[in-house]
Each structure stands twice: as C-alpha cells, then as structure tokens.
C-alpha cells in the first residue's frame, strides 16, 4: 500500500516539474519565436530596422532569405532576414 502511494507522489511531482518547465521556458520561447516571425513577414521597403549585430539601416529591397539595407553613410549591405532584430 505504501509503495503505490509513493509512486503516485513521484508521478505527481514529475508532472508538476514538467508543467513548471513548460510555462517558464518552452512557452515564452515559442511566443518570442512567433513575434519574430511576425516581424519578418511584416517587413516592407522603407522600414527602419536594427540588426542583431547592432547595425541600423533602412530597407532597400527584400528577398526570400535576405534584406538589402541602406546604412547612414549611404552604402548598402545585404543581411540575412533572420538577423533583423526589430524596427526602429
């Protein structure tokens, strides 16, 4: 009888630990990933953005996987679409 109760407590403990792990790590990461996907799909020519490397620029053109940015000096550079961290 005691063995079955201890097994139930262990199972309940494992379920609680998994639930906490899900709500504190997996769920927020999925939310951030969805926000980044929405940002990437909403990019348009003329948007001012910042890259993950800290480079500010204005979008000149957008392709499937990359973006051409015009930076302050007037030069253009091609960066991966995934490296766009946000709009400014």
MARNULO-982091 format. One record per residue: x negated, y, z negated of N, C-alpha, C in turn; residue number from 1. Coordinates in Angstrom, 1 decimal, m for minus. Layout:
<recs>
@n.east = X&n.north = Y&n.up = Z&ca.east = X&ca.north = Y&ca.up = Z&c.east = X&c.north = Y&c.up = Z&num = NUM
...
</recs>
This chain:
<recs>
@n.east = m0.8&n.north = m1.2&n.up = 0.0&ca.east = 0.0&ca.north = 0.0&ca.up = 0.0&c.east = m0.9&c.north = 1.3&c.up = 0.0&num = 1
@n.east = m1.9&n.north = 1.3&n.up = m0.8&ca.east = m2.8&ca.north = 2.5&ca.up = m0.9&c.east = m3.5&c.north = 2.7&c.up = 0.5&num = 2
@n.east = m3.9&n.north = 1.6&n.up = 1.1&ca.east = m4.6&ca.north = 1.7&ca.up = 2.4&c.east = m3.8&c.north = 2.4&c.up = 3.4&num = 3
@n.east = m2.5&n.north = 2.0&n.up = 3.5&ca.east = m1.6&ca.north = 2.6&ca.up = 4.5&c.east = m1.4&c.north = 4.1&c.up = 4.2&num = 4
@n.east = m1.4&n.north = 4.5&n.up = 3.0&ca.east = m1.2&ca.north = 6.0&ca.up = 2.6&c.east = m2.5&c.north = 6.7&c.up = 3.0&num = 5
@n.east = m3.7&n.north = 6.1&n.up = 2.7&ca.east = m4.9&ca.north = 6.8&ca.up = 3.1&c.east = m5.1&c.north = 7.0&c.up = 4.6&num = 6
@n.east = m4.6&n.north = 6.0&n.up = 5.3&ca.east = m4.7&ca.north = 6.1&ca.up = 6.8&c.east = m3.8&c.north = 7.2&c.up = 7.3&num = 7
@n.east = m2.6&n.north = 7.3&n.up = 6.7&ca.east = m1.7&ca.north = 8.4&ca.up = 7.1&c.east = m2.3&c.north = 9.7&c.up = 6.8&num = 8
@n.east = m2.9&n.north = 9.9&n.up = 5.7&ca.east = m3.5&ca.north = 11.1&ca.up = 5.3&c.east = m4.7&c.north = 11.5&c.up = 6.3&num = 9
@n.east = m5.4&n.north = 10.5&n.up = 6.7&ca.east = m6.5&ca.north = 10.7&ca.up = 7.6&c.east = m6.0&c.north = 11.1&c.up = 9.0&num = 10
@n.east = m4.9&n.north = 10.5&n.up = 9.4&ca.east = m4.3&ca.north = 10.9&ca.up = 10.7&c.east = m3.8&c.north = 12.3&c.up = 10.6&num = 11
@n.east = m3.1&n.north = 12.6&n.up = 9.6&ca.east = m2.5&ca.north = 14.0&ca.up = 9.4&c.east = m3.7&c.north = 15.0&c.up = 9.4&num = 12
@n.east = m4.7&n.north = 14.7&n.up = 8.7&ca.east = m5.9&ca.north = 15.6&ca.up = 8.6&c.east = m6.5&c.north = 15.8&c.up = 10.0&num = 13
@n.east = m6.6&n.north = 14.7&n.up = 10.8&ca.east = m7.2&ca.north = 14.9&ca.up = 12.1&c.east = m6.3&c.north = 15.7&c.up = 13.1&num = 14
@n.east = m5.0&n.north = 15.5&n.up = 12.9&ca.east = m4.0&ca.north = 16.3&ca.up = 13.7&c.east = m4.1&c.north = 17.8&c.up = 13.4&num = 15
@n.east = m4.2&n.north = 18.1&n.up = 12.1&ca.east = m4.3&ca.north = 19.5&ca.up = 11.7&c.east = m5.7&c.north = 20.1&c.up = 12.2&num = 16
@n.east = m6.7&n.north = 19.3&n.up = 12.1&ca.east = m8.0&ca.north = 19.8&ca.up = 12.6&c.east = m8.0&c.north = 20.1&c.up = 14.1&num = 17
@n.east = m7.4&n.north = 19.2&n.up = 14.9&ca.east = m7.2&ca.north = 19.4&ca.up = 16.3&c.east = m6.3&c.north = 20.6&c.up = 16.6&num = 18
@n.east = m5.3&n.north = 20.7&n.up = 15.8&ca.east = m4.4&ca.north = 21.9&ca.up = 16.0&c.east = m5.1&c.north = 23.2&c.up = 15.8&num = 19
@n.east = m5.9&n.north = 23.3&n.up = 14.7&ca.east = m6.7&ca.north = 24.5&ca.up = 14.5&c.east = m7.7&c.north = 24.7&c.up = 15.6&num = 20
@n.east = m8.4&n.north = 23.7&n.up = 16.0&ca.east = m9.4&ca.north = 23.8&ca.up = 17.1&c.east = m8.7&c.north = 24.3&c.up = 18.4&num = 21
@n.east = m7.5&n.north = 23.8&n.up = 18.7&ca.east = m6.8&ca.north = 24.3&ca.up = 19.9&c.east = m6.4&c.north = 25.7&c.up = 19.8&num = 22
@n.east = m5.9&n.north = 26.2&n.up = 18.6&ca.east = m5.4&ca.north = 27.5&ca.up = 18.5&c.east = m6.5&c.north = 28.6&c.up = 18.4&num = 23
@n.east = m7.7&n.north = 28.1&n.up = 17.9&ca.east = m8.8&ca.north = 29.1&ca.up = 17.7&c.east = m9.8&c.north = 29.1&c.up = 18.8&num = 24
@n.east = m9.9&n.north = 28.1&n.up = 19.6&ca.east = m10.9&ca.north = 28.0&ca.up = 20.7&c.east = m10.3&c.north = 27.8&c.up = 22.1&num = 25
@n.east = m9.5&n.north = 26.8&n.up = 22.3&ca.east = m9.1&ca.north = 26.5&ca.up = 23.6&c.east = m8.1&c.north = 27.5&c.up = 24.1&num = 26
@n.east = m7.1&n.north = 27.8&n.up = 23.3&ca.east = m6.0&ca.north = 28.7&ca.up = 23.8&c.east = m6.5&c.north = 30.1&c.up = 24.1&num = 27
@n.east = m7.4&n.north = 30.8&n.up = 23.3&ca.east = m7.9&ca.north = 32.1&ca.up = 23.6&c.east = m8.8&c.north = 32.1&c.up = 24.9&num = 28
@n.east = m9.5&n.north = 31.0&n.up = 25.1&ca.east = m10.4&ca.north = 30.9&ca.up = 26.3&c.east = m9.5&c.north = 30.8&c.up = 27.5&num = 29
@n.east = m8.4&n.north = 30.0&n.up = 27.5&ca.east = m7.5&ca.north = 29.9&ca.up = 28.6&c.east = m6.9&c.north = 31.3&c.up = 28.9&num = 30
@n.east = m6.6&n.north = 32.0&n.up = 27.9&ca.east = m6.0&ca.north = 33.3&ca.up = 28.1&c.east = m7.0&c.north = 34.3&c.up = 28.7&num = 31
@n.east = m8.2&n.north = 34.3&n.up = 28.3&ca.east = m9.2&ca.north = 35.1&ca.up = 28.9&c.east = m9.5&c.north = 34.8&c.up = 30.4&num = 32
@n.east = m9.5&n.north = 33.5&n.up = 30.6&ca.east = m9.7&ca.north = 33.0&ca.up = 32.0&c.east = m8.5&c.north = 33.4&c.up = 32.9&num = 33
@n.east = m7.3&n.north = 33.4&n.up = 32.4&ca.east = m6.1&ca.north = 33.8&ca.up = 33.2&c.east = m6.2&c.north = 35.3&c.up = 33.4&num = 34
@n.east = m6.6&n.north = 36.1&n.up = 32.4&ca.east = m6.8&ca.north = 37.5&ca.up = 32.6&c.east = m7.8&c.north = 37.9&c.up = 33.7&num = 35
@n.east = m8.9&n.north = 37.1&n.up = 33.7&ca.east = m10.0&ca.north = 37.4&ca.up = 34.6&c.east = m9.5&c.north = 37.0&c.up = 36.1&num = 36
@n.east = m8.8&n.north = 35.9&n.up = 36.2&ca.east = m8.2&ca.north = 35.5&ca.up = 37.5&c.east = m7.3&c.north = 36.6&c.up = 38.0&num = 37
@n.east = m6.4&n.north = 37.1&n.up = 37.1&ca.east = m5.5&ca.north = 38.2&ca.up = 37.5&c.east = m6.3&c.north = 39.4&c.up = 37.9&num = 38
@n.east = m7.4&n.north = 39.7&n.up = 37.2&ca.east = m8.2&ca.north = 40.9&ca.up = 37.6&c.east = m8.8&c.north = 40.7&c.up = 39.0&num = 39
@n.east = m9.4&n.north = 39.5&n.up = 39.3&ca.east = m10.0&ca.north = 39.2&ca.up = 40.6&c.east = m8.9&c.north = 39.2&c.up = 41.7&num = 40
@n.east = m7.7&n.north = 38.7&n.up = 41.5&ca.east = m6.7&ca.north = 38.7&ca.up = 42.5&c.east = m6.2&c.north = 40.1&c.up = 42.8&num = 41
@n.east = m6.3&n.north = 41.0&n.up = 41.8&ca.east = m5.7&ca.north = 42.3&ca.up = 41.9&c.east = m6.7&c.north = 43.4&c.up = 42.4&num = 42
@n.east = m7.9&n.north = 43.0&n.up = 42.7&ca.east = m8.9&ca.north = 43.9&ca.up = 43.2&c.east = m8.6&c.north = 44.4&c.up = 44.6&num = 43
@n.east = m8.8&n.north = 45.7&n.up = 44.8&ca.east = m8.5&ca.north = 46.4&ca.up = 46.1&c.east = m9.6&c.north = 47.3&c.up = 46.5&num = 44
@n.east = m9.7&n.north = 47.6&n.up = 47.7&ca.east = m10.7&ca.north = 48.5&ca.up = 48.2&c.east = m10.4&c.north = 49.9&c.up = 47.5&num = 45
@n.east = m11.5&n.north = 50.5&n.up = 47.1&ca.east = m11.4&ca.north = 51.8&ca.up = 46.4&c.east = m11.4&c.north = 51.7&c.up = 44.9&num = 46
@n.east = m11.2&n.north = 50.5&n.up = 44.3&ca.east = m11.2&ca.north = 50.4&ca.up = 42.9&c.east = m12.6&c.north = 50.6&c.up = 42.3&num = 47
@n.east = m12.7&n.north = 51.3&n.up = 41.2&ca.east = m13.9&ca.north = 51.4&ca.up = 40.5&c.east = m14.1&c.north = 50.3&c.up = 39.5&num = 48
@n.east = m15.2&n.north = 49.6&n.up = 39.5&ca.east = m15.4&ca.north = 48.4&ca.up = 38.7&c.east = m16.7&c.north = 48.4&c.up = 38.0&num = 49
@n.east = m16.9&n.north = 47.5&n.up = 37.1&ca.east = m18.2&ca.north = 47.3&ca.up = 36.4&c.east = m18.5&c.north = 45.8&c.up = 36.5&num = 50
@n.east = m19.7&n.north = 45.4&n.up = 36.8&ca.east = m20.1&ca.north = 44.0&ca.up = 37.0&c.east = m20.5&c.north = 43.5&c.up = 35.6&num = 51
@n.east = m20.7&n.north = 42.2&n.up = 35.5&ca.east = m21.2&ca.north = 41.6&ca.up = 34.3&c.east = m22.6&c.north = 42.0&c.up = 33.9&num = 52
@n.east = m23.3&n.north = 42.5&n.up = 35.0&ca.east = m24.7&ca.north = 43.0&ca.up = 34.7&c.east = m24.7&c.north = 44.4&c.up = 34.4&num = 53
@n.east = m23.6&n.north = 45.1&n.up = 34.3&ca.east = m23.5&ca.north = 46.5&ca.up = 33.9&c.east = m23.6&c.north = 47.5&c.up = 35.0&num = 54
@n.east = m23.4&n.north = 47.1&n.up = 36.2&ca.east = m23.5&ca.north = 47.9&ca.up = 37.4&c.east = m22.1&c.north = 48.5&c.up = 37.7&num = 55
@n.east = m22.0&n.north = 49.8&n.up = 37.7&ca.east = m20.8&ca.north = 50.5&ca.up = 38.1&c.east = m20.8&c.north = 50.7&c.up = 39.6&num = 56
@n.east = m19.6&n.north = 50.6&n.up = 40.2&ca.east = m19.5&ca.north = 50.8&ca.up = 41.6&c.east = m18.1&c.north = 50.9&c.up = 42.1&num = 57
@n.east = m17.9&n.north = 51.3&n.up = 43.3&ca.east = m16.6&ca.north = 51.4&ca.up = 44.0&c.east = m16.5&c.north = 50.3&c.up = 45.1&num = 58
@n.east = m15.4&n.north = 49.6&n.up = 45.1&ca.east = m15.3&ca.north = 48.5&ca.up = 46.1&c.east = m15.2&c.north = 49.1&c.up = 47.5&num = 59
@n.east = m16.1&n.north = 48.6&n.up = 48.4&ca.east = m16.0&ca.north = 49.0&ca.up = 49.8&c.east = m15.3&c.north = 48.0&c.up = 50.6&num = 60
@n.east = m15.5&n.north = 46.7&n.up = 50.3&ca.east = m14.8&ca.north = 45.6&ca.up = 51.0&c.east = m14.7&c.north = 44.4&c.up = 50.1&num = 61
@n.east = m13.8&n.north = 43.5&n.up = 50.4&ca.east = m13.6&ca.north = 42.3&ca.up = 49.6&c.east = m13.5&c.north = 41.1&c.up = 50.5&num = 62
@n.east = m14.2&n.north = 40.1&n.up = 50.2&ca.east = m14.1&ca.north = 38.8&ca.up = 51.0&c.east = m13.6&c.north = 37.8&c.up = 50.0&num = 63
@n.east = m13.6&n.north = 36.5&n.up = 50.5&ca.east = m13.1&ca.north = 35.4&ca.up = 49.7&c.east = m13.9&c.north = 35.3&c.up = 48.4&num = 64
@n.east = m15.2&n.north = 35.3&n.up = 48.5&ca.east = m16.0&ca.north = 35.0&ca.up = 47.3&c.east = m16.9&c.north = 36.2&c.up = 46.8&num = 65
@n.east = m17.0&n.north = 37.2&n.up = 47.6&ca.east = m17.8&ca.north = 38.3&ca.up = 47.2&c.east = m17.2&c.north = 39.7&c.up = 47.5&num = 66
@n.east = m17.8&n.north = 40.7&n.up = 46.9&ca.east = m17.4&ca.north = 42.1&ca.up = 47.0&c.east = m18.5&c.north = 43.0&c.up = 47.3&num = 67
@n.east = m18.3&n.north = 43.9&n.up = 48.2&ca.east = m19.4&ca.north = 44.9&ca.up = 48.5&c.east = m19.1&c.north = 46.2&c.up = 47.7&num = 68
@n.east = m20.0&n.north = 46.6&n.up = 46.9&ca.east = m19.9&ca.north = 47.7&ca.up = 46.0&c.east = m20.7&c.north = 48.9&c.up = 46.5&num = 69
@n.east = m20.2&n.north = 50.1&n.up = 46.5&ca.east = m20.9&ca.north = 51.3&ca.up = 46.7&c.east = m21.3&c.north = 51.9&c.up = 45.4&num = 70
@n.east = m22.6&n.north = 52.0&n.up = 45.1&ca.east = m23.1&ca.north = 52.5&ca.up = 43.8&c.east = m23.3&c.north = 54.0&c.up = 43.9&num = 71
@n.east = m23.7&n.north = 54.6&n.up = 42.8&ca.east = m23.8&ca.north = 56.1&ca.up = 42.7&c.east = m24.8&c.north = 56.7&c.up = 43.7&num = 72
@n.east = m25.8&n.north = 56.0&n.up = 44.0&ca.east = m26.9&ca.north = 56.5&ca.up = 44.9&c.east = m26.4&c.north = 56.5&c.up = 46.3&num = 73
@n.east = m25.3&n.north = 55.9&n.up = 46.6&ca.east = m24.8&ca.north = 55.8&ca.up = 48.0&c.east = m25.1&c.north = 54.4&c.up = 48.6&num = 74
@n.east = m26.0&n.north = 53.7&n.up = 48.0&ca.east = m26.3&ca.north = 52.4&ca.up = 48.5&c.east = m25.2&c.north = 51.4&c.up = 48.3&num = 75
@n.east = m25.1&n.north = 50.3&n.up = 49.1&ca.east = m24.1&ca.north = 49.3&ca.up = 48.9&c.east = m24.8&c.north = 48.0&c.up = 48.5&num = 76
@n.east = m24.1&n.north = 47.2&n.up = 47.7&ca.east = m24.7&ca.north = 45.9&ca.up = 47.3&c.east = m23.5&c.north = 44.9&c.up = 47.3&num = 77
@n.east = m23.9&n.north = 43.7&n.up = 47.6&ca.east = m22.9&ca.north = 42.6&ca.up = 47.6&c.east = m23.1&c.north = 41.8&c.up = 46.4&num = 78
@n.east = m22.0&n.north = 41.6&n.up = 45.6&ca.east = m22.0&ca.north = 40.8&ca.up = 44.4&c.east = m20.9&c.north = 39.8&c.up = 44.5&num = 79
@n.east = m21.0&n.north = 38.7&n.up = 43.7&ca.east = m20.0&ca.north = 37.7&ca.up = 43.6&c.east = m18.8&c.north = 38.2&c.up = 43.0&num = 80
@n.east = m17.6&n.north = 37.8&n.up = 43.5&ca.east = m16.4&ca.north = 38.3&ca.up = 42.9&c.east = m16.2&c.north = 37.9&c.up = 41.5&num = 81
@n.east = m16.8&n.north = 36.7&n.up = 41.1&ca.east = m16.7&ca.north = 36.3&ca.up = 39.7&c.east = m17.5&c.north = 37.2&c.up = 38.7&num = 82
@n.east = m18.4&n.north = 38.0&n.up = 39.3&ca.east = m19.3&ca.north = 38.8&ca.up = 38.4&c.east = m18.6&c.north = 40.2&c.up = 38.1&num = 83
@n.east = m17.4&n.north = 40.4&n.up = 38.6&ca.east = m16.7&ca.north = 41.7&ca.up = 38.3&c.east = m16.1&c.north = 41.5&c.up = 36.9&num = 84
@n.east = m16.5&n.north = 42.3&n.up = 36.0&ca.east = m16.1&ca.north = 42.2&ca.up = 34.6&c.east = m14.8&c.north = 43.0&c.up = 34.3&num = 85
@n.east = m14.6&n.north = 44.1&n.up = 35.0&ca.east = m13.4&ca.north = 44.8&ca.up = 34.7&c.east = m13.4&c.north = 46.1&c.up = 35.6&num = 86
@n.east = m12.2&n.north = 46.8&n.up = 35.5&ca.east = m12.0&ca.north = 48.0&ca.up = 36.2&c.east = m12.4&c.north = 49.2&c.up = 35.3&num = 87
@n.east = m12.8&n.north = 50.3&n.up = 35.8&ca.east = m13.1&ca.north = 51.4&ca.up = 35.0&c.east = m12.2&c.north = 52.6&c.up = 35.4&num = 88
</recs>
